[in-house]
Each structure stands twice: as structure tokens, then as C-alpha cells.
């Protein structure tokens, strides 16, 4: 019996070109990219080439791209970076239809005294921009929202929602894990401060993701000591 795979929103098979490059990295370019010798330099060039490719996908400068272990880590890093940078801001806004990698960190913060406000969506999965505007307060640290829903495919207008946040001086994190590879992303034209990606949603490996950081956005690593 022939089996056909239809679950690409969950994960995608590796592209043959990706397999080829991964094999080269595992077998030949295995050096520590922080090492100042031939093998380290060769590995570092591989890392930076990958960073440039992600930047081309997002239409941004390569130095705005931070690699993570996946979209979930990128989401967590964005949320915690915004919170840690603003200790007096204890209010967070998200929606009721977020991925667990956003809803669970927010619940973690709620248990530690933060107020988390979850905005509803209508019957077609749309978010009311006016409701977002009304929810933002002087002590709002971050708005974290899906850009493309992983279950329904609904797209939210990141330009409209981001403009509301930017006008009120509130950081915006966009989860674009399901958007990348399906729609064009010009992140530096969007009013977002953080944008999350996951490689395995667009024919890359599991265990690899990226976080875009606007130049003024605060950032704190989740794993410290390794650069």
C-alpha cells in the first residue's frame, strides 16, 4: 500500500540539499566555530552562511538573526527577554489560540505574579485589532501573537497589529513558524520586535530555529556561557 504524507504543518521531510550540507558539516566541517584555527574557521563560515540564508528569507541584516534549538526556544527567548528587560511591567497580552510554546511560558509567568490577558478570536479565527488596542496598558511588557495559525491557517495582519503596539511603545513578538516558506516575509518593514522561525516546518532539520531581533529589542539568552 502506498502511503502519502499530508501533515506538513506538523513537520516536513528534509530537502535533499539540506541533507547534503548537513552531512558535510557532520563529517568534514566539524570544528568548533569559536576556535581560531582552520577547522574552526571553516565551521564558522558554515554558520555564517546559514545566518545569511535566514536573513535573505526574512529580508533583514544577518546580525539580527540568532539561532535557537527550534521555534519553541525562539518563542521562549523572546518572551523572557522582554520580561527581564522591564521588571516593573507585569502585564502580558496574547491570544487564546497560541501554540503551547507561547501559552505555557505565559502560564509560567502568571504563576509568578504576572497578569496575562488572552484575547479571544471570532468564529473565523480573526483577532479584533480594537480589542488589542484597548488591552494595552502602561505596564504591558509584551504582546505575543501568532502570525499564521498552525491549525486553521488563518493569517493575522501583522502590520496593523504591530502598528498598534509601536504607537503605544509596547514590544511585539510574532510567531511566524507556520508562515515562513509559505508567504513572503519582509520583517524589517513590519513593526515587530521579535519573530520566531522553526527549520523543520520548511524542509530543514528538527532541533534548529531562529529568532529575529529588531536592533533596539532587548535580548537575554536562555543558555548562558556558550556565546
QUILINWO-V177655 format. One record per residue. N is the residue number from 1. PSI is psi in degrees with one decimal (NA if undefined). Layout:
BEGIN
n: <N & N>
psi: <PSI & PSI>
END
This chain:
BEGIN
n: <1 & 2 & 3 & 4 & 5 & 6 & 7 & 8 & 9 & 10 & 11 & 12 & 13 & 14 & 15 & 16 & 17 & 18 & 19 & 20 & 21 & 22 & 23 & 24 & 25 & 26 & 27 & 28 & 29 & 30 & 31 & 32 & 33 & 34 & 35 & 36 & 37 & 38 & 39 & 40 & 41 & 42 & 43 & 44 & 45 & 46 & 47 & 48 & 49 & 50 & 51 & 52 & 53 & 54 & 55 & 56 & 57 & 58 & 59 & 60 & 61 & 62 & 63 & 64 & 65 & 66 & 67 & 68 & 69 & 70 & 71 & 72 & 73 & 74 & 75 & 76 & 77 & 78 & 79 & 80 & 81 & 82 & 83 & 84 & 85 & 86 & 87 & 88 & 89 & 90 & 91 & 92 & 93 & 94 & 95 & 96 & 97 & 98 & 99 & 100 & 101 & 102 & 103 & 104 & 105 & 106 & 107 & 108 & 109 & 110 & 111 & 112 & 113 & 114 & 115 & 116 & 117 & 118 & 119 & 120 & 121 & 122 & 123 & 124 & 125 & 126 & 127 & 128 & 129 & 130 & 131 & 132 & 133 & 134 & 135 & 136 & 137 & 138 & 139 & 140 & 141 & 142 & 143 & 144 & 145 & 146 & 147 & 148 & 149 & 150 & 151 & 152 & 153 & 154 & 155 & 156 & 157 & 158 & 159 & 160 & 161 & 162 & 163 & 164 & 165 & 166 & 167 & 168 & 169 & 170 & 171 & 172 & 173 & 174 & 175 & 176 & 177 & 178 & 179 & 180 & 181 & 182 & 183 & 184 & 185 & 186 & 187 & 188 & 189 & 190 & 191 & 192 & 193 & 194 & 195 & 196 & 197 & 198 & 199 & 200 & 201 & 202 & 203 & 204 & 205 & 206 & 207 & 208 & 209 & 210 & 211 & 212 & 213 & 214 & 215 & 216 & 217 & 218 & 219 & 220 & 221 & 222 & 223 & 224 & 225 & 226 & 227>
psi: <130.2 & 132.2 & 135.0 & 132.6 & 124.7 & 19.1 & 44.8 & -18.2 & -23.6 & -49.3 & 159.2 & 153.4 & 153.5 & 136.3 & 139.9 & -35.9 & -35.6 & -43.9 & -42.6 & -46.9 & -40.1 & -40.7 & -41.0 & -41.3 & -39.1 & -35.2 & -30.6 & -50.1 & 58.6 & -0.4 & 163.7 & 117.3 & -9.0 & -5.6 & 138.1 & 55.1 & -179.6 & -48.7 & -37.8 & -42.3 & -38.8 & -41.3 & -39.9 & -38.3 & -35.5 & -44.7 & -46.5 & -31.0 & -41.5 & -39.0 & -40.1 & -37.5 & -41.1 & -41.5 & -37.2 & -38.6 & -38.3 & -11.2 & 58.0 & 173.3 & 141.4 & -31.7 & -1.6 & -1.4 & 124.4 & 128.1 & 144.3 & -179.3 & 4.3 & 179.4 & -33.9 & -44.6 & -38.4 & -42.8 & -47.3 & -41.2 & -39.4 & -46.8 & -49.3 & -33.1 & -45.0 & -40.8 & -46.6 & -26.8 & -12.9 & 71.0 & -22.0 & -6.8 & 112.5 & 18.5 & 131.2 & 144.0 & 135.1 & -161.1 & 171.0 & -1.2 & 28.1 & 160.0 & 149.4 & -26.1 & -7.7 & -47.4 & -36.1 & -41.9 & -35.9 & -39.1 & -38.0 & -43.5 & -34.8 & -40.9 & -14.0 & 23.1 & -1.1 & 149.5 & 120.0 & 121.7 & 120.5 & 117.8 & 140.6 & 166.4 & 161.0 & -173.7 & -16.8 & 10.6 & 15.7 & 148.2 & 134.5 & 113.8 & -34.8 & -35.5 & -38.2 & -46.6 & -40.3 & -26.5 & -26.1 & 133.0 & 168.6 & -25.3 & 18.0 & 121.7 & -33.5 & 144.5 & 124.0 & 118.1 & 145.2 & 140.2 & -38.0 & 123.5 & 132.7 & -16.0 & -38.1 & -20.9 & 3.5 & 134.4 & 135.8 & 150.6 & 92.3 & -30.1 & -43.7 & -47.1 & -39.9 & -35.2 & -37.1 & -44.9 & -43.6 & -39.6 & -30.9 & 4.6 & 30.8 & 137.1 & 142.0 & 128.1 & 128.0 & 128.3 & 102.9 & 21.6 & -40.9 & -6.7 & -38.0 & 132.5 & -9.9 & -35.1 & 153.0 & 136.9 & 121.0 & 78.7 & -31.5 & -6.4 & -7.9 & 145.8 & 62.5 & 152.5 & -31.5 & 143.7 & 128.2 & 142.9 & 153.2 & 126.9 & -35.1 & -4.1 & -11.2 & 49.8 & 23.2 & -177.4 & 153.0 & 156.0 & 20.7 & 130.0 & -174.2 & 152.4 & 121.6 & 136.9 & 118.9 & 148.1 & -33.5 & -2.5 & 135.6 & 148.7 & 136.7 & 125.9 & 146.7 & -31.1 & 118.9 & 147.2 & -12.7 & 3.5 & NA>
END
